[in-house]
Amino acid sequence: MIVAHHFVVCSGLTALGGPLSSGTISLNSLYLRLFGMWGKVGINCFMMITGYFMCTSQITIRKYLKLLLQIYFYNLIFYVIFSIAGYETLSFNRIMNLLVPIGIIKRNFTECFLIFYLTIPFWTILVRNMTKRQHQLLLLLLFFCYSIIGTIPIFDIEYNYVSWFGIIFLIASYIRLYPIPLFNRRHFWGWTTLVLVFISMCSVAYIHWKVYAGYFFVSDCNKILAVMVAISSFSWFKNLNIPQSKFINMIAASTFGVLLIHSNSGAMMKWLWSDVFNVTGNYALPIGQLILFSICVLILVYCVCTIIDQIRQLLLEKPFFKWYDKHLDNKLNEYKNRLLCLKN
């Protein structure tokens, strides 16, 4: 969903003067709007998974270090590559942003996720010490303020991803900690997901037809349909009872890597979507060819990024953490627990 979103919004299609900003309505423009509408839903799904599993576990220095080193690796390696290729210019400010990857605490997913990850122990303390009723009331309050009011056009709700991730954490942790029968009804959530997806697509098609701009009801993470589709689809997949799969776990381990690679920087976006695939130049393809082209590009980008990240894990991450587990892991986690007063 996120790769498809970037295919549309980062390729020049929606830029000023681009094909999707020209005011011309066609099958191609409608298809691309629908194809790229799921980015914020994807972010919410990613955070639902994080909240669901992390609310009953602890973050460790090992987990955070793995996350941090992965981000540093891709930031630095692609900065060097694109600087040599002429897509980037050497800049002190740019280098500092790479070395301190928490400079934009607003809408940059990676940087906000780094910060939010450090707050998980405190969110965990909160959800474990609230009653079920308190948890419900807090969710209703935040959902009303951020999503319901935030979806009414006359209101402008400002927030950053760090605070929004906390709200998603509350939603996912409620599902995990209070497994009421409703959350376990697979067929209900399957049909609910299909209905909400259909409604979301209709909303985008209608807005495209009337004003020829934007997604609105799924345009940001807090919008009502972006939230509801994420919750319903998460609940559906949670109840599918898919057997343990080494292949799925292997692919899942590279999901964050796919994001870090294909959306690494403005230089990456320009090289990938404009120079390699020339998305804007292929806009006028016959609709059948355009659908095939977009789907093939999506699959190719996801597969290549996954392979790259698997190679990184094999050659760099696994050897390093084999050494780390032997020499540092226990000592650093004891220090962390004392710091957080999690142990006497």
Secondary structure as the mmCIF struct_conf table of DSSP 4:
data_model
#
loop_
_struct_conf.conf_type_id
_struct_conf.id
_struct_conf.beg_label_comp_id
_struct_conf.beg_label_asym_id
_struct_conf.beg_label_seq_id
_struct_conf.end_label_comp_id
_struct_conf.end_label_asym_id
_struct_conf.end_label_seq_id
HELX_RH_AL_P HELX_RH_AL_P1 ILE A 2 VAL A 9
TURN_TY1_P TURN_TY1_P1 CYS A 10 GLY A 12
BEND BEND1 LEU A 13 ALA A 15
TURN_TY1_P TURN_TY1_P2 LEU A 16 GLY A 17
BEND BEND2 GLY A 18 GLY A 18
HELX_RH_3T_P HELX_RH_3T_P1 PRO A 19 SER A 21
BEND BEND3 SER A 22 GLY A 23
HELX_RH_AL_P HELX_RH_AL_P2 LEU A 27 PHE A 35
TURN_TY1_P TURN_TY1_P3 GLY A 36 GLY A 36
HELX_RH_AL_P HELX_RH_AL_P3 GLY A 39 MET A 54
TURN_TY1_P TURN_TY1_P4 CYS A 55 THR A 56
BEND BEND4 SER A 57 SER A 57
HELX_RH_AL_P HELX_RH_AL_P4 ILE A 61 ALA A 85
TURN_TY1_P TURN_TY1_P5 GLY A 86 GLY A 86
BEND BEND5 TYR A 87 GLU A 88
HELX_RH_AL_P HELX_RH_AL_P5 PHE A 92 LEU A 99
BEND BEND6 VAL A 100 VAL A 100
TURN_TY1_P TURN_TY1_P6 ILE A 105 ARG A 107
HELX_RH_AL_P HELX_RH_AL_P6 PHE A 109 ASN A 129
BEND BEND7 MET A 130 MET A 130
HELX_RH_AL_P HELX_RH_AL_P7 LYS A 132 PHE A 143
HELX_RH_PI_P HELX_RH_PI_P1 PHE A 144 ILE A 148
HELX_RH_AL_P HELX_RH_AL_P8 ILE A 149 THR A 151
BEND BEND8 ILE A 152 ILE A 152
TURN_TY1_P TURN_TY1_P7 PRO A 153 ILE A 154
HELX_RH_AL_P HELX_RH_AL_P9 TYR A 161 LEU A 177
BEND BEND9 TYR A 178 TYR A 178
HELX_RH_3T_P HELX_RH_3T_P2 PRO A 181 ASN A 184
HELX_RH_AL_P HELX_RH_AL_P10 ARG A 186 LYS A 210
TURN_TY1_P TURN_TY1_P8 VAL A 211 VAL A 211
HELX_RH_3T_P HELX_RH_3T_P3 PHE A 216 VAL A 218
BEND BEND10 SER A 219 ASP A 220
TURN_TY1_P TURN_TY1_P9 CYS A 221 ASN A 222
BEND BEND11 LYS A 223 LYS A 223
HELX_RH_AL_P HELX_RH_AL_P11 ILE A 224 LYS A 238
TURN_TY1_P TURN_TY1_P10 ASN A 239 ASN A 239
BEND BEND12 LEU A 240 LEU A 240
HELX_LH_PP_P HELX_LH_PP_P1 ILE A 242 GLN A 244
HELX_RH_AL_P HELX_RH_AL_P12 LYS A 246 ALA A 252
TURN_TY1_P TURN_TY1_P11 ALA A 253 SER A 254
HELX_RH_AL_P HELX_RH_AL_P13 THR A 255 HIS A 262
TURN_TY1_P TURN_TY1_P12 SER A 263 SER A 263
BEND BEND13 ASN A 264 ASN A 264
HELX_RH_AL_P HELX_RH_AL_P14 GLY A 266 MET A 269
HELX_RH_PI_P HELX_RH_PI_P2 LYS A 270 VAL A 276
BEND BEND14 PHE A 277 PHE A 277
TURN_TY1_P TURN_TY1_P13 VAL A 279 VAL A 279
HELX_RH_3T_P HELX_RH_3T_P4 THR A 280 ASN A 282
TURN_TY1_P TURN_TY1_P14 TYR A 283 ALA A 284
BEND BEND15 LEU A 285 LEU A 285
HELX_RH_AL_P HELX_RH_AL_P15 ILE A 287 ARG A 312
HELX_RH_PI_P HELX_RH_PI_P3 GLN A 313 GLU A 317
HELX_RH_AL_P HELX_RH_AL_P16 LYS A 318 HIS A 327
TURN_TY1_P TURN_TY1_P15 LEU A 328 LEU A 328
HELX_RH_AL_P HELX_RH_AL_P17 ASP A 329 LEU A 339
TURN_TY1_P TURN_TY1_P16 LEU A 340 CYS A 341
BEND BEND16 LEU A 342 LEU A 342
#
